[in-house]
Structures are given as structure tokens and as C-alpha cells.
Amino acid sequence: MWDTYHRYLEYYRSYVEDNVGPGLVLDIHGYSSHQDNWIELGYLIYRSDLNARRLVSSKSSIRSLVRRSPYSISQLLSRPGVSLGSFIQSKGLRAVPSPQFPRPADGDDGQYYRGGYITQNYGSRSGGTVDAVQIETPPYIREYPEYYGALIGDAVVEWMGIHY
């Protein structure tokens, strides 16, 4: 099953690059151990680098977006009206990075998932025009998936409308 899933991901990633243009892969998960209860947006940037504002676009899973955007990596991560976190925040949800919480250190326990296998292997860090973002959701989001899923989905669509 794992092999089949990843063959399809690779096929559709290549299809989008060859036939559509810039694209986005979302890897959506849930966590239970972090106390901040915010949505964690993983771009392959280490927590320590986010906290220190050492943001290097070539190490991120949205490298393609940064290259074609008039905005810097810092703005793409936390500027109002530009960052995915700002669109999620506009739905009344907490997210990191975002204008309200640009760094994990701005929270109570400061935990943060930076992105995993799918974000690393299907984002644009190593090239291509398909970016990837890992979205880690707290338990309360998963208790009411229809409601919160619609809010997060709307935020993603609004963000994509600007950048993709």
C-alpha cells in the first residue's frame, strides 16, 4: 500500500509540473502531545531556525513559491494577507508560523513539527514547481472535522488563490 500511495504521489506531482504549472501537496496529520493547541505549518524549517528567524528559502519545502513570489520567505511564512498562517488565523484559528505566532517560541511550550517524509520528498526543496506543506492539527480540530476542515480548507484555497 505504501509503495502504491507514493507511486501515485510521484505520478501526480510530475503531471502537475508537466501540464499545469506550480502546485501544492498538503500532508495533513494530527498531534496530541503539544500544549499550544495550534495548527503547525511545516515547511521543513527547523524550530530553532524559526525561533531565531534564520529562514533560508533553499532549505524549505516552498522553495518554488519563494522563487516566483515578490515576497521573501519571512513574509510568506508570517505576513498578514500573504502567509498560509494568516489565512488560517483569519478563520479564528491559531497557527504557527503566522502573524500572531511567527515563531514556535511565542507559544507556551513552543513545540513544532517541521514536516516529514512527504514534505521532504514531494515539496520543491530539491527542485521542481510543486511545493509541500505539512499541516499538523491539534485534537480539538479532529473532534469536529467537518467544521474545522471546512475552515482550514477555505483558508488553503484563499492562500492558493494568491500564490498558485
C-alpha positions in Angstrom: 0.0 0.0 0.0 2.8 2.4 0.9 4.6 1.9 -2.4 1.3 2.4 -4.4 0.5 5.5 -2.5 3.9 7.0 -3.2 3.9 6.0 -6.8 0.6 7.9 -7.2 2.0 10.9 -5.4 5.0 11.0 -7.7 2.9 10.5 -10.8 0.5 13.4 -9.9 3.4 15.6 -8.8 5.1 15.1 -12.2 1.8 15.5 -14.0 1.1 18.9 -12.3 4.7 20.1 -13.1 4.5 19.0 -16.7 0.9 20.0 -17.5 -0.4 22.5 -15.0 2.4 24.6 -13.5 3.1 25.4 -9.9 1.3 23.0 -7.5 0.9 22.1 -3.8 1.0 18.9 -1.8 -0.6 19.0 1.6 0.4 16.4 4.2 -2.3 16.6 6.9 -1.8 15.0 10.3 -2.9 15.3 13.9 -0.8 15.6 17.1 -1.8 15.0 20.7 1.3 15.9 22.7 1.8 19.6 22.2 0.2 22.0 24.6 -0.2 25.1 22.4 -3.3 23.7 20.5 -2.4 25.5 17.4 -2.1 24.3 13.8 1.5 23.7 13.0 2.5 24.5 9.4 5.6 22.6 8.4 7.9 24.0 5.7 11.0 21.9 6.5 12.4 24.8 8.6 13.7 23.7 11.9 12.1 25.0 15.1 15.4 26.6 16.2 15.7 28.4 12.8 12.1 29.7 13.0 12.7 30.9 16.5 16.0 32.7 15.5 14.4 33.9 12.2 17.1 32.1 10.3 14.9 31.5 7.2 16.7 30.0 4.2 14.3 29.5 1.3 16.5 26.9 -0.4 16.1 24.6 2.6 12.3 25.0 2.6 9.5 22.9 1.0 8.1 26.0 -0.7 11.3 26.9 -2.5 9.5 27.2 -5.8 6.9 29.6 -4.3 9.7 31.8 -2.9 11.5 31.9 -6.3 8.4 33.1 -8.2 6.9 35.3 -5.5 7.6 39.0 -4.9 7.6 38.2 -1.1 10.5 37.0 1.0 10.5 33.6 2.8 9.8 35.6 6.0 6.8 37.3 4.5 5.5 34.1 3.0 5.6 32.5 6.5 4.1 35.2 8.7 2.9 38.3 6.8 -0.8 39.2 7.1 -2.7 38.5 3.8 0.3 36.6 2.4 1.1 33.6 4.6 -1.0 30.5 5.0 -0.9 31.0 8.7 -2.6 34.4 8.3 -5.4 32.9 6.3 -5.9 30.2 8.9 -5.7 32.9 11.6 -8.4 34.9 9.8 -10.7 31.9 10.3 -10.3 32.3 14.1 -7.8 29.5 14.5 -4.3 29.7 15.9 -1.4 28.7 13.7 2.4 28.8 13.7 4.0 30.3 11.8 1.5 33.2 11.4 1.4 36.9 12.0 0.2 36.3 15.6 2.7 33.4 16.2 5.7 33.8 13.8 7.9 31.5 16.0 7.1 28.4 18.0 8.8 30.1 21.0 5.8 32.5 21.0 3.7 29.7 22.4 3.5 28.2 25.9 5.6 25.0 25.2 6.9 26.0 21.8 6.6 22.6 20.1 6.6 22.4 16.3 6.6 19.8 13.6 8.6 21.0 10.7 7.4 18.4 8.1 8.2 14.8 7.4 8.8 12.4 4.6 6.1 13.7 2.2 7.1 17.3 2.7 10.7 16.4 2.2 10.2 14.3 -0.9 7.4 15.9 -2.7 8.0 19.6 -2.0 10.3 21.9 -4.0 13.3 21.9 -1.7 15.3 19.8 -4.2 13.7 21.4 -7.3 10.6 21.4 -9.3 7.5 23.6 -9.1 5.4 21.6 -6.7 5.6 22.8 -3.1 4.6 20.9 0.0 3.3 21.9 3.5 2.7 19.7 6.4 -0.4 20.7 8.4 -0.4 19.3 12.0 -3.7 19.7 13.8 -4.5 19.6 17.5 -7.0 17.2 19.0 -10.0 19.7 19.1 -9.8 20.1 15.3 -10.2 16.3 14.8 -13.1 16.2 17.1 -15.2 18.3 14.7 -13.6 17.6 11.3 -16.5 18.8 9.2 -16.5 22.2 10.8 -12.8 22.8 11.2 -11.9 21.0 8.0 -14.0 23.5 6.1 -12.3 26.5 7.8 -8.9 25.1 7.1 -9.9 24.2 3.5 -11.2 27.7 2.9 -8.0 29.2 4.2 -5.9 27.0 1.9 -8.0 27.8 -1.1 -7.7 31.6 -0.4 -3.9 31.3 0.1 -3.6 29.3 -3.1 -5.6 31.9 -5.0 -2.8 34.4 -4.4 0.2 32.1 -4.9 -0.8 29.3 -7.3 
